[in-house]
Amino acid sequence: MNLRPYQTQLLDQIRQSMRRHRRVCAVMPTGAGKSVVIAAIIHAAAAKGRRVLLLAHRRRLINQLSRTVGSWGIEHDVIVPGRHQRGHGVAVGSVQTVVRRLDKLQPPDLIIIDEAHHLTRDNQWGQVVGHWPDAYLIGKTASPQRLDGRGLVEVFDDLVIGPTPQWLTDQGFLAKARIFCPPTTMDASKLRKVRGEFDMREAAAALEQAKIHGDAVEHYLKIVAPGTALVSCVSVEFADAMAARFNAADIPARAITGGCGEDDQEQIFSDLAKGIIKVVTYCEMLSEGVDVPSINAAILLRPTASVTMYLQQVGRCLRPKADGSAAIILDHVGNVQRHGLPTEERNWTLEGRDKRKRDAAPSVRMCPRCFAANATTAQVCGECGHEFTTEARELQEASGELVEITAELRRKRAEVGGARSMEDLLRLERQRGYKPGWAKHIMAARQTRRVG
């Protein structure tokens, strides 16, 4: 099978690194064809008579990897409960099953780990790697840090970086993202963190209190319909409730949770691909290992403190669409402001995040004129040319409305800028249906800036 040029380049980088190191981690954004590169590595190793073990942790992901490996004409075993190794030199295995059969399996020459950010010395992945210390190790991931922000330096010797999401977007290998965010969001400042991630019970309570900023069903109908969407949720109960809300609005929806069997999941995604189901809600289950090209949108109803989790959430809809349409991200919980744009260039290292930077300021700079999202280093807005200063943001949109991060609001901003008197602002307040007090807020902000 033909590899894309950037995939071939990454393959060459991995080979060069492995001439000097035994354990290499390679970074590729979600949607860049990670499984194809893995299959190419296996194909080359198998041709040399090497024994290869490919590890993953979810049944759906294992099935996808097995299909990709098989499409290269590579005979292989699938090591999952109820199936046994038949003696092929290549095996795709569930880490949970492999760790129970370590003494029964043939020692591999090469171990490949998909979603390598899960690997630590002490967990199941680490037990497998530690059992065969002489085997070469290749890890593949879209974000080389664990969910708690810790790096992978304890298990890998070198890091190979593939193309950036921005480059892949510019070249048409990823869909351009249209991102909608609320002007305000839930208050996550008081949420307790457990191993670097928000406590989901507290997050669920905060969402209930805030009633989410904007209605997910309403904004699906307004922005996404009739497209398909995945909805990330804070809990199983929340996922079930959201599916019920979509169905009540005559939008066919299903929830995928731990209670869904493998066959049921396959049917749900088959129906999603055909458009029979429009929305799938989930809690954790689909953060990784989902490859459904028909997904038009990612709806974020699960706040996360982890950039790894965030990139997995949004990456589900970034694969190019057959009609060339953009991917839509509806962020009701502030993850974009918290972690930056999906295309933001990130300085990945094996050391992970610097502890001093784990609670750094958001990496999105919102334009006060057109509400476009820019990198924090930008001096000029890429949409409207506004020069950034330290001035306070004037315009506040009506509570509960999602704001598209594009130049859509340029005209509204110009209208506000031209409204110099309180009477003018009150007229806009009435025309736009803003809550009483909006005009006073804008005038007070102007007066504060003048005094400052």
Buried (B, 14 or more C-beta within 10 A) or exposed (E): EEBBEBBEEBBEBBEEBBEEBBBBBBBBBBBBBBBBBBBBBBBEBBEEEBBBBBBBBBBBBBBBBBEBBBEBEBEBBBBBEEEEBEEBBBBBBBBBBBBEEEEEBBEBBBBBBBBBBBBBEEEBBBBBBEBBEEBBBBBBBBBBBBBBBBBBBEBBBBBBBBBBBBBBBEEEBBBBBBBBBBBBBBEBEEBEBEEBBBBBEBBBEBBEEBEBBBBBBEBBBBBBBEBBBBBBBBBBEBBBEBBEBBBEBEBBBBBBBEEBEEEEBEBBBEBBBEEEBBBBBBBBBBBBBBBBEBBBBBBBBBBBBBBBBBBBBBBBBBBBBEEEEBBBBBBBBBBBBBBBBBBBEBEBBBEBBEEEEBEEEBBBBBBBBBBBBBBEEEEEBBBBEBEBEEEEEBBBBBEBBBBBBBBBBBEBBEBBEEBEEEEBBBEBBEEEEBEEEBBEBBBEBBEEEEEE
